[in-house]
Structures are given as structure tokens and as C-alpha cells.
Amino acid sequence: QVQLVESGGGLVQYGGSLRLSCAASGSIFSRLTMGWYRQALGKKREWVANIFVGGSTTYADSVKGRFTISRDNAKSTVYLQMNSLKPEDTALYYCNTVYLGTSYWGQGTQVTVSS
């Protein structure tokens, strides 16, 4: 079983930056593909970024060039650095992984971007 705990959300002005963290339990973190998703009020949850075991990354077009996903295997933590934030980035941000066929989610951390 994997437990995920996100942190780092908050209120930021248009154009500002935030760094989200997601700490994972257990000793298997280095073998997990990790992802960030977000869900705005009244909208479906959408994928934001992935980071794979080898460190390669992929991003949704809406955040490409502004967000950076990274991982620290020694700390079992995945990060999402968010720059040039826009009001449309306002959402509850979740980290996610799939292990042995089961999808695990954290509780989410709220990001609000004011205009």
C-alpha cells in the first residue's frame, strides 16, 4: 500500500510561483511513476504531469513551459514547481501513483491564483 500526502498549496497572485510537494510512504518510491493531477471546481480531474522511474517527464500542453515535475528518491517525494501561474490554474492538486494495479491518491492541496 502507498500513502501520499501533498503540501505546498496556497493563494498566489497572477504570475506568481508555488512549489507543491507529495511525500510517499514505503520503500518502493524509486520504482514508481508519479503524477500530478488537478481538479477545478465543477470540472473533471485532469492530468498535469508525470515523472517516470528514469526521470523522464511529460506535461499537459496547458502547463508545458511553466510547470516542472521532479523527484527526490532519497526523500520519497515528488515536486511540482509552478511558475507564471494563471487564474485558470486554480484547482485542487493531487499526486497519484499506480502500484500493483491499484491507483493511489493523496488528499489534495488547494492552489488559488488571484487576478
Secondary structure, DSSP 4 states (H G I P E B T S, - for coil): ---EEEE--EEEETT--EEEEEEE-SS-GGG--EEEEEE-TTS--EEEEEE-TTS-EEE-TTTTTTEEEEEEGGGTEEEEEE-S--GGG-EEEEEEEEETTEEEE---EEEEEE-
